[in-house]
Amino acid sequence: MENKKIGFEVVVRGEKKVFTPEQVMGYYLKKVKTYFEKAGMMSKEIVISVPTYATNSERQAYLDAAEIAGIKCIRLINESTATALTYGFFRKADLDDKKERVVAFVDFGHSKLSITYAVFVKTKMRVIQLIQTETSERDKLITNFSISWEESLRRNSAATQDQTFDAASAF
């Protein structure tokens, strides 16, 4: 493309066209909007969750796609933060008014492992730490787990009925 961006070349009704990723995402958002309008749910505002590792330009692409679709994006939110908010919403009856509860949210993505720590009280949530590792780090974790599992099986081979595993030793 002229602006050195990525484009998708497709043939539409016999004519070659090139679409930007923003246009393709905009098309899908427009379809979502149409679906909800047909169901009687009218809204021109959305919140879009994005991967925690999304760059600023990727985040801008999401905002541009919403604009192309004619929808106002009122907030971009990290997926892990969205998960934490959902937890807080559905667990608010279990939360104390004053005593903080710290919860870890783990996302085993295809290329990254993300761990988000959030603190909850009755009506508030605060993300206190976000940890991300590349696939290679996740693979090391899995390898360590596998080694520990095999060692546990060897130790317990005499008592084949009892194949317990100390998960804490894997980490």
C-alpha positions in Angstrom: 0.0 0.0 0.0 1.1 3.6 -0.5 1.2 4.4 3.2 3.4 1.4 3.9 0.7 -0.3 5.9 -0.5 -3.8 5.7 -3.4 -4.5 3.3 -5.7 -7.3 2.4 -6.1 -7.8 -1.3 -9.5 -9.4 -2.1 -11.7 -9.7 -5.2 -15.1 -8.3 -4.7 -17.6 -8.9 -7.5 -14.7 -9.4 -9.9 -12.9 -6.3 -8.9 -9.6 -6.3 -6.9 -9.7 -4.2 -3.8 -7.2 -3.6 -0.9 -8.5 -3.2 2.6 -6.6 -2.1 5.7 -6.8 -4.0 8.9 -8.8 -1.1 10.4 -11.4 -1.4 7.6 -11.7 -5.2 8.1 -12.2 -4.7 11.9 -14.6 -1.9 11.2 -16.6 -4.2 8.9 -16.9 -6.8 11.7 -17.8 -4.1 14.3 -20.5 -2.9 11.9 -21.8 -6.4 11.6 -21.9 -6.7 15.4 -23.8 -3.4 15.6 -26.3 -4.6 13.0 -26.8 -7.8 14.8 -27.7 -6.1 18.1 -29.9 -3.5 16.4 -31.9 -6.3 14.8 -32.3 -7.8 18.3 -33.7 -4.5 19.5 -30.6 -3.4 21.5 -29.6 0.0 20.4 -26.2 1.4 21.4 -23.7 3.5 19.5 -21.1 3.0 22.3 -18.8 0.1 23.0 -15.9 -1.0 25.1 -13.2 -3.0 23.3 -10.9 -5.4 25.1 -7.4 -5.7 23.7 -4.5 -8.0 24.5 -2.2 -6.6 27.2 0.7 -6.7 24.8 -1.0 -4.6 22.1 1.1 -1.7 21.0 -0.1 1.9 20.9 -0.5 1.7 17.1 -2.5 -1.5 17.4 -4.7 0.2 20.1 -5.2 3.1 17.7 -6.2 0.7 15.0 -9.0 -0.6 17.2 -10.2 3.0 17.8 -10.1 3.7 14.1 -12.1 0.5 13.3 -14.8 1.6 15.7 -14.9 5.0 14.0 -15.2 3.4 10.6 -18.1 1.3 11.9 -19.8 4.4 13.2 -19.5 3.3 16.8 -18.1 5.4 19.7 -15.5 3.4 21.6 -15.8 4.8 25.1 -12.8 2.7 26.4 -10.1 0.3 25.4 -9.4 -2.1 28.2 -6.8 -4.8 28.6 -8.3 -8.3 28.5 -6.9 -9.2 31.9 -8.4 -6.1 33.4 -11.8 -7.0 31.8 -11.5 -10.4 33.4 -10.7 -8.9 36.8 -13.7 -6.5 36.5 -16.0 -9.4 35.6 -14.7 -11.3 38.7 -15.4 -8.3 40.9 -18.8 -7.8 39.5 -20.0 -11.3 40.0 -18.2 -11.7 43.4 -19.1 -8.3 44.9 -21.4 -10.0 47.5 -18.4 -12.1 48.7 -16.1 -9.1 49.0 -15.5 -7.3 52.3 -16.1 -3.5 52.7 -12.6 -2.9 54.2 -10.4 -6.0 54.0 -8.7 -6.3 50.6 -8.7 -9.5 48.6 -5.8 -10.1 46.2 -6.5 -12.3 43.2 -4.2 -13.4 40.4 -5.7 -13.8 36.9 -3.6 -16.0 34.6 -3.9 -16.0 30.8 -2.1 -18.8 28.9 -2.0 -17.1 25.5 -0.6 -18.7 22.4 2.5 -16.6 22.5 2.6 -15.0 26.0 1.8 -15.9 29.5 0.1 -12.9 31.3 -0.5 -12.7 35.1 -2.5 -9.8 36.5 -2.8 -9.2 40.2 -5.8 -7.2 41.3 -7.0 -6.0 44.7 -10.7 -6.0 45.5 -12.9 -4.5 48.2 -16.7 -4.3 48.1 -17.0 -1.6 45.4 -13.5 -1.1 44.0 -10.9 -2.9 42.1 -7.2 -1.9 41.5 -4.7 -3.7 39.3 -1.5 -3.8 41.3 0.8 -5.8 38.9 0.9 -7.1 35.4 3.5 -9.7 34.5 4.0 -11.0 30.9 6.4 -13.6 29.7 7.3 -14.7 26.2 6.5 -18.2 25.0 10.0 -19.4 25.8 9.5 -18.5 29.5 6.2 -20.3 29.5 7.8 -23.3 27.8 10.5 -23.3 30.6 7.7 -23.3 33.2 6.0 -26.3 31.4 9.3 -28.1 31.2 9.9 -27.6 34.9 6.4 -28.9 35.6 7.0 -32.0 33.5 10.3 -32.8 35.1 8.8 -32.4 38.6 5.9 -34.6 37.6 8.2 -37.4 36.3 10.3 -37.2 39.5 7.1 -37.4 41.6 6.0 -40.5 39.7 9.4 -42.1 40.2 9.3 -41.4 43.9 5.9 -42.9 44.2 6.4 -45.9 41.9 6.5 -48.3 44.8 3.0 -47.2 45.8 1.4 -47.2 42.4 -2.0 -46.6 43.9 -0.9 -43.2 45.3 0.5 -41.0 42.5 0.5 -37.7 44.3 2.2 -34.6 42.9 3.5 -31.7 44.8 2.7 -28.9 42.4 4.5 -26.3 44.5 7.9 -28.0 43.8 7.4 -27.4 40.0 7.6 -23.7 40.5 
